[in-house]
Amino acid sequence: MRYTVCPDCGEYIPVLSADKDELGWHTSCPKCKGSFDIDIEDYLLEVGERVRTSDGKVGSIKEFRIPEPHVDFEEVVYFVHFGMSGYGTFYPRHELTQPADWRLTRRDQYGVQRECHYPRNREYGNVFCTNCVDRTKCNADIFERLAQYEDTGLLPEEILKMKEKMV
């Protein structure tokens, strides 16, 4: 979900939908009910971006289709291309995750932190991982991912080289 600041009241709001008229795309603030222009491309997944589908396949977005004149961003469909075969199909937004969603850790100014993927933690207001009831599950997920990387026999430098070739 993407957020923006309402230019009328300064409220930080989620942008869930947009409307199109002769002046272009716009959305409204739920707090002050003010309407303002947006660049719809800022709220969509980008062409070329890698995504994982709900059935576990990884591909890249080649195009998208926006229902007009009103769009709930969950209604946008994306054509996902899978590898060299040229095979691809359309998926709604809720069936796609981005690489940032796959991460189990994140770096910040204090070092490496867990990235929790357990709904119960989110229900409690995203408490710090040290207080999370699912901390053991997070640790197990991180160790499992690390073991998968180590099972490949590749060094981190080799993985970085492979990543550079993909871009």
C-alpha positions as CSV (number, residue, x, y, z in Angstrom):
1,M,0.0,0.0,0.0
2,R,1.3,3.5,-0.9
3,Y,0.7,6.6,1.2
4,T,0.7,10.3,0.5
5,V,0.3,13.6,2.3
6,C,-2.9,15.5,1.7
7,P,-2.0,18.9,0.3
8,D,-5.1,20.4,2.0
9,C,-4.9,19.2,5.6
10,G,-1.4,17.7,5.8
11,E,-2.8,14.3,6.9
12,Y,-0.7,11.2,6.0
13,I,-3.2,8.9,4.1
14,P,-3.2,5.6,2.3
15,V,-4.1,5.9,-1.4
16,L,-6.4,3.0,-2.1
17,S,-8.2,4.3,-5.3
18,A,-8.2,7.1,-7.9
19,D,-10.6,8.6,-10.4
20,K,-9.9,9.9,-13.9
21,D,-11.6,12.9,-15.5
22,E,-10.6,15.4,-18.2
23,L,-7.8,16.8,-16.0
24,G,-6.2,13.4,-15.2
25,W,-6.0,11.1,-12.2
26,H,-7.0,12.3,-8.7
27,T,-7.9,11.0,-5.3
28,S,-9.5,12.4,-2.1
29,C,-8.6,12.6,1.5
30,P,-10.8,10.7,3.9
31,K,-10.3,13.2,6.7
32,C,-10.9,16.6,4.9
33,K,-12.7,15.2,1.8
34,G,-10.4,17.4,-0.4
35,S,-9.5,16.1,-3.8
36,F,-6.0,16.4,-5.3
37,D,-4.1,15.2,-8.4
38,I,-1.8,12.2,-8.3
39,D,0.5,10.5,-10.7
40,I,-1.1,7.1,-10.9
41,E,2.2,5.5,-12.0
42,D,3.5,6.2,-8.4
43,Y,0.9,3.8,-7.0
44,L,1.3,0.9,-9.4
45,L,3.9,-1.8,-9.6
46,E,6.5,-0.8,-12.2
47,V,7.1,-2.5,-15.6
48,G,10.2,-4.7,-15.3
49,E,9.8,-5.2,-11.5
50,R,10.3,-8.7,-10.2
51,V,7.3,-10.2,-8.4
52,R,6.3,-13.6,-6.9
53,T,2.8,-14.9,-7.7
54,S,0.5,-16.5,-5.1
55,D,1.3,-19.9,-6.7
56,G,5.0,-19.3,-6.0
57,K,6.3,-18.5,-9.5
58,V,8.8,-15.6,-10.0
59,G,8.6,-13.3,-13.0
60,S,8.7,-9.7,-14.1
61,I,5.9,-7.3,-14.9
62,K,5.6,-6.5,-18.6
63,E,2.4,-4.4,-18.6
64,F,-0.7,-3.5,-16.6
65,R,-4.3,-2.7,-17.3
66,I,-6.1,0.0,-15.3
67,P,-9.9,0.0,-15.3
68,E,-11.1,3.5,-16.0
69,P,-12.5,6.0,-15.0
70,H,-12.3,4.7,-11.4
71,V,-9.7,2.3,-10.1
72,D,-9.3,0.6,-6.7
73,F,-5.6,-0.3,-6.9
74,E,-6.4,-3.9,-6.0
75,E,-8.4,-4.1,-9.3
76,V,-5.4,-3.3,-11.5
77,V,-4.2,-6.5,-13.3
78,Y,-0.6,-7.1,-14.2
79,F,0.9,-9.2,-17.0
80,V,3.7,-11.3,-15.5
81,H,6.3,-12.8,-17.8
82,F,8.1,-15.9,-16.6
83,G,11.6,-16.5,-17.9
84,M,12.8,-17.3,-21.4
85,S,9.8,-19.3,-22.4
86,G,7.7,-16.2,-23.1
87,Y,5.0,-17.6,-21.0
88,G,3.0,-15.2,-19.0
89,T,-0.4,-14.4,-17.6
90,F,-2.4,-11.6,-15.9
91,Y,-2.7,-11.4,-12.1
92,P,-4.6,-9.1,-9.9
93,R,-2.4,-7.0,-7.4
94,H,-3.4,-9.0,-4.4
95,E,-1.8,-12.2,-5.9
96,L,1.6,-10.5,-6.3
97,T,4.4,-9.8,-3.8
98,Q,7.5,-7.7,-4.3
99,P,11.1,-8.6,-3.3
100,A,10.9,-6.3,-0.3
101,D,8.0,-8.4,1.0
102,W,10.2,-11.6,0.7
103,R,12.9,-10.3,3.0
104,L,13.3,-11.8,6.5
105,T,15.8,-9.1,7.6
106,R,16.4,-5.4,7.1
107,R,19.3,-3.2,7.7
108,D,19.1,0.1,9.5
109,Q,21.4,2.4,11.4
110,Y,21.6,-0.1,14.3
111,G,22.5,-3.2,12.2
112,V,20.3,-6.1,11.0
113,Q,16.7,-6.5,12.3
114,R,14.1,-9.2,11.8
115,E,11.3,-8.4,9.4
116,C,8.2,-10.1,10.9
117,H,5.8,-11.9,8.6
118,Y,3.4,-13.1,11.2
119,P,-0.1,-11.6,11.3
120,R,-0.4,-11.9,15.1
121,N,2.5,-9.5,15.5
122,R,0.9,-7.0,13.2
123,E,-2.4,-7.2,15.1
124,Y,-0.5,-6.1,18.3
125,G,0.7,-3.0,16.6
126,N,4.0,-4.2,15.2
127,V,5.7,-4.6,18.6
128,F,9.4,-4.8,18.6
129,C,10.7,-8.2,17.6
130,T,12.3,-8.7,21.1
131,N,8.7,-8.7,22.6
132,C,7.0,-10.6,19.8
133,V,5.3,-13.8,20.6
134,D,6.4,-15.3,17.3
135,R,10.1,-14.4,17.7
136,T,11.1,-18.1,17.6
137,K,9.3,-18.6,14.2
138,C,11.1,-15.5,12.8
139,N,14.5,-17.0,13.9
140,A,13.6,-20.4,12.4
141,D,12.6,-18.7,9.1
142,I,15.9,-16.8,9.0
143,F,18.0,-19.8,9.7
144,E,16.1,-21.9,7.1
145,R,16.7,-19.2,4.5
146,L,20.4,-19.0,5.4
147,A,20.7,-22.7,5.2
148,Q,19.1,-22.7,1.7
149,Y,21.7,-20.1,0.5
150,E,24.5,-22.1,2.1
151,D,23.2,-25.3,0.5
152,T,23.8,-23.8,-3.0
153,G,27.6,-23.7,-2.3
154,L,27.7,-20.1,-3.7
155,L,29.7,-17.4,-1.9
156,P,28.1,-14.0,-1.3
157,E,30.3,-12.5,-3.9
158,E,29.1,-15.0,-6.5
159,I,25.5,-14.2,-5.7
160,L,26.2,-10.5,-6.1
161,K,27.7,-11.1,-9.5
162,M,24.7,-13.1,-10.6
163,K,22.4,-10.3,-9.4
164,E,24.4,-7.7,-11.4
165,K,24.0,-9.8,-14.5
166,M,20.2,-10.0,-14.0
167,V,19.9,-6.2,-14.0
